[in-house]
Amino acid sequence: MIQVTDKAKARLVALRTEEGRTDNHNVRVSVKGGGCSGLMYDLGFDDQINPADQVFEDKGIKILVDKKSLLYLLGTTLDFTDGLNGKGFQFINPNASRTCGCGESFAV
């Protein structure tokens, strides 16, 4: 399961509205190769649910995850920060053994 903090939920709802998307657009989270630690998170909106997707819902936000990415993301919490040290979505991932300084990539 992937959890969403209240701050992340508020920012996702605001972004969906700003981008002119509807409630039919769910949040897609995936993991791709790259970044300074080897794996990178990819976050976006998607109005299609693929047959192989796992669908999670937390705080009214539907999250779509492909099977390959699910192995890396189980137990992850999606957060949003807007503090002085940076602004953006953060993945609190218990499966990551190492993350880069910017928080954009990780290793397991």
KELUMVEX-456744 format. One line per field, with one value per residue: x, y, z of N, C-alpha, C in turn. Coordinates in Angstrom, 2 decimals, decimal comma. Layout:
KELUMVEX-456744
n.x <- c(X:...) $
n.y <- c(Y:...) $
n.z <- c(Z:...) $
ca.x <- c(X:...) $
ca.y <- c(Y:...) $
ca.z <- c(Z:...) $
c.x <- c(X:...) $
c.y <- c(Y:...) $
c.z <- c(Z:...) $
END
This chain:
KELUMVEX-456744
n.x <- c(0,84:0,38:0,68:-0,76:0,05:-1,66:-0,78:0,32:-1,97:-3,53:-1,92:-1,87:-4,59:-4,88:-3,03:-4,18:-6,50:-5,37:-4,11:-6,26:-7,46:-9,69:-11,68:-11,44:-8,83:-6,25:-3,56:-0,47:2,18:5,46:8,52:11,61:14,61:17,62:19,00:21,19:21,42:20,51:17,77:14,70:11,89:8,70:6,07:2,75:-0,33:-3,01:-5,56:-6,20:-6,58:-4,59:-4,76:-2,86:-2,26:-1,92:-4,21:-4,50:-6,06:-6,05:-7,08:-8,96:-7,57:-6,76:-4,29:-2,22:-0,21:2,24:3,00:5,78:6,94:5,71:7,03:9,16:7,89:6,14:4,69:5,41:5,23:3,73:4,61:4,43:6,39:7,00:9,00:11,91:14,15:13,59:11,11:8,43:7,26:7,84:9,13:8,73:10,29:10,45:11,85:14,10:17,55:19,43:19,50:19,72:21,18:19,37:16,98:15,65:16,32:16,96:18,26:18,05) $
n.y <- c(-1,19:2,30:5,30:8,57:11,77:14,44:16,94:16,25:15,30:17,65:19,20:17,60:17,61:20,35:20,68:19,02:20,46:22,92:22,06:21,50:19,03:16,24:14,57:12,02:11,60:9,90:9,42:8,44:6,47:5,52:3,61:4,18:3,40:5,23:8,46:9,57:7,58:5,28:4,45:6,08:8,05:8,42:10,56:11,33:12,33:10,24:9,06:6,53:3,18:0,51:-3,03:-4,49:-2,86:-2,01:-0,75:1,69:3,39:6,28:8,60:9,53:9,78:8,17:5,88:4,68:1,93:0,23:-3,29:-3,93:-1,67:-1,75:-3,50:-1,97:0,08:-0,62:0,12:2,77:6,28:9,12:12,43:16,03:18,90:22,29:23,84:25,82:24,37:23,17:22,39:20,37:17,08:14,31:11,07:8,77:6,08:2,90:0,84:1,76:1,73:3,61:7,06:9,85:13,13:15,10:13,81:12,76:10,31:6,79:3,79:0,23) $
n.z <- c(0,00:-0,60:1,05:1,57:2,65:4,41:3,46:0,98:-0,30:-0,45:-2,16:-4,48:-5,22:-5,74:-7,86:-9,80:-10,37:-11,24:-13,58:-15,12:-15,04:-14,51:-11,94:-12,77:-13,36:-12,07:-9,71:-10,87:-9,90:-10,40:-10,83:-12,26:-14,07:-13,42:-12,45:-9,77:-7,86:-8,99:-9,28:-10,06:-9,02:-10,55:-11,11:-11,84:-13,53:-14,60:-16,70:-17,35:-16,38:-16,31:-17,08:-15,57:-13,47:-10,02:-7,75:-5,35:-2,63:-0,72:1,59:-0,22:-2,59:-5,50:-6,35:-8,84:-9,65:-11,46:-11,82:-11,72:-10,53:-8,09:-6,35:-5,44:-4,13:-2,04:1,05:1,04:1,73:0,43:0,49:0,84:0,76:1,55:2,49:3,52:2,80:0,43:-2,05:-2,86:-3,88:-1,77:-1,29:1,14:1,68:2,84:1,70:0,47:0,45:0,16:-0,59:-2,84:-2,43:-3,29:-3,17:-5,32:-6,40:-5,68:-4,09:-3,73) $
ca.x <- c(0,00:1,03:-0,11:-0,66:-0,13:-2,63:-0,14:0,43:-3,32:-3,92:-1,16:-2,33:-5,91:-4,64:-2,38:-5,17:-7,36:-4,55:-3,83:-7,52:-7,80:-10,92:-11,55:-11,11:-7,38:-5,67:-2,13:0,34:3,52:6,26:9,96:12,36:16,07:18,25:19,35:22,53:21,41:20,13:16,34:14,03:10,43:7,98:4,76:1,95:-1,76:-3,37:-6,98:-6,34:-6,14:-4,17:-5,15:-1,83:-2,05:-2,45:-4,88:-4,61:-6,74:-5,81:-7,61:-9,71:-6,67:-6,47:-2,90:-1,99:1,18:2,45:3,50:7,23:7,24:5,11:8,04:9,99:7,08:5,29:4,93:5,87:4,34:3,94:4,47:4,75:7,00:7,20:9,89:13,08:15,13:13,13:9,68:8,04:6,82:8,88:8,76:9,31:10,28:11,19:12,63:15,30:18,72:20,23:18,89:20,65:21,01:18,20:15,77:15,02:16,61:17,22:18,76:17,54) $
ca.y <- c(0,00:3,60:6,26:9,97:12,68:15,50:17,97:15,72:15,27:19,03:19,64:16,82:18,14:21,68:20,49:18,46:21,57:23,86:21,49:21,30:17,61:15,90:13,58:10,74:11,50:9,36:9,65:7,28:6,47:4,43:3,66:4,01:3,43:6,53:9,23:9,30:6,39:4,12:4,38:7,37:8,05:9,15:10,89:12,08:12,03:9,31:8,74:5,14:2,15:-0,65:-4,29:-4,97:-1,88:-2,13:0,50:1,96:4,64:6,81:9,96:9,90:9,85:6,87:5,78:3,58:1,48:-0,96:-4,41:-3,85:-0,60:-2,07:-4,13:-0,91:1,13:-1,09:0,76:4,14:7,40:10,28:13,66:17,27:19,89:23,59:24,55:26,53:23,43:22,59:22,32:19,33:15,81:13,46:9,69:8,17:4,71:2,01:-0,12:2,42:1,59:4,82:8,08:10,91:14,36:15,87:13,02:12,36:8,93:5,92:2,44:-0,78) $
ca.z <- c(0,00:-0,61:1,81:1,17:3,77:4,16:2,63:-0,39:-0,85:-0,78:-3,34:-5,64:-5,61:-6,33:-9,17:-10,74:-10,76:-12,01:-14,88:-15,82:-15,08:-13,80:-10,88:-13,41:-13,46:-10,84:-9,56:-11,24:-9,33:-10,93:-10,60:-13,51:-13,92:-13,64:-11,27:-9,23:-7,02:-9,80:-9,53:-9,90:-8,92:-11,58:-10,55:-12,80:-13,57:-15,67:-16,68:-17,76:-15,46:-17,09:-16,43:-14,64:-12,40:-8,68:-7,42:-3,92:-2,35:0,61:1,75:-1,41:-3,74:-6,11:-6,80:-9,76:-9,65:-12,27:-11,01:-11,55:-9,58:-6,80:-5,51:-4,86:-3,49:-0,94:2,33:0,83:2,01:-0,42:1,27:0,13:1,62:0,91:3,41:3,00:2,26:-0,81:-2,25:-3,78:-3,35:-1,21:-1,09:2,34:1,19:3,74:0,91:-0,05:1,31:-0,04:-1,43:-3,20:-1,66:-3,73:-2,91:-6,59:-6,76:-4,56:-4,38:-2,79) $
c.x <- c(0,88:0,11:0,18:-0,86:-1,17:-2,06:-0,03:-0,95:-3,74:-3,20:-1,59:-3,67:-5,74:-4,01:-3,36:-6,09:-6,59:-4,29:-5,09:-7,92:-9,04:-10,64:-11,26:-9,60:-6,83:-4,18:-1,41:1,73:4,25:7,73:10,63:13,85:16,60:18,55:20,70:22,57:20,92:18,67:15,71:12,52:9,86:6,54:4,00:0,49:-2,05:-4,86:-7,26:-5,84:-5,85:-4,53:-4,14:-1,58:-2,61:-3,04:-5,02:-5,39:-6,46:-6,27:-8,33:-8,86:-6,42:-5,06:-2,76:-0,51:1,28:3,13:5,00:7,59:6,76:6,14:8,91:9,20:6,22:5,68:5,37:4,79:4,72:3,63:4,77:5,31:7,16:8,08:11,07:14,10:14,69:11,62:9,39:7,58:8,03:8,31:9,48:9,18:11,10:12,05:13,94:16,45:19,60:19,43:19,94:20,32:19,76:16,89:15,06:15,26:16,97:17,80:18,15:18,60) $
c.y <- c(1,25:4,57:7,68:10,84:13,74:16,60:17,51:15,70:16,66:19,50:18,88:17,33:19,50:21,56:19,95:19,57:22,56:23,37:21,19:19,85:17,36:14,90:12,19:10,56:11,10:9,66:8,36:7,47:5,28:4,65:3,36:4,01:4,82:7,23:8,82:8,08:5,14:4,00:5,73:7,16:8,85:9,33:11,71:11,70:11,14:9,00:7,31:4,22:0,91:-1,94:-4,78:-3,99:-2,36:-0,78:0,59:3,25:5,03:8,27:10,46:10,05:8,43:6,91:4,52:3,23:0,24:-2,03:-4,32:-2,81:-0,94:-2,67:-3,09:0,04:0,67:-0,42:2,21:5,15:8,55:11,53:14,85:18,25:21,20:24,47:25,21:25,60:22,75:22,50:21,19:18,07:15,01:12,07:9,17:6,67:3,81:0,99:0,46:2,27:2,83:5,77:9,14:12,16:15,14:15,11:12,54:10,91:8,13:4,60:1,50:-1,83) $
c.z <- c(0,00:0,11:1,33:2,40:3,40:3,26:1,18:-1,05:-1,30:-2,04:-4,59:-6,14:-6,29:-7,72:-10,21:-11,25:-11,65:-13,42:-15,68:-15,96:-14,24:-12,68:-11,45:-13,59:-12,10:-10,82:-9,92:-10,66:-9,91:-10,60:-11,93:-13,21:-14,19:-12,34:-10,72:-8,32:-7,75:-10,15:-9,26:-9,79:-10,08:-11,09:-11,57:-12,69:-14,76:-15,56:-17,15:-16,66:-16,30:-16,35:-15,38:-13,49:-11,07:-8,33:-5,90:-3,75:-0,91:0,63:0,49:-2,66:-4,24:-6,68:-7,64:-9,76:-10,53:-11,41:-10,74:-10,49:-8,17:-5,84:-4,79:-3,96:-2,31:0,37:2,25:1,22:1,10:0,40:0,36:1,14:0,85:1,79:2,72:2,37:0,98:-0,85:-3,21:-3,08:-2,87:-1,02:0,14:2,13:2,11:3,00:0,40:0,94:1,23:-0,91:-1,76:-2,39:-2,03:-3,50:-4,16:-6,95:-5,51:-5,04:-3,35:-2,52) $
END
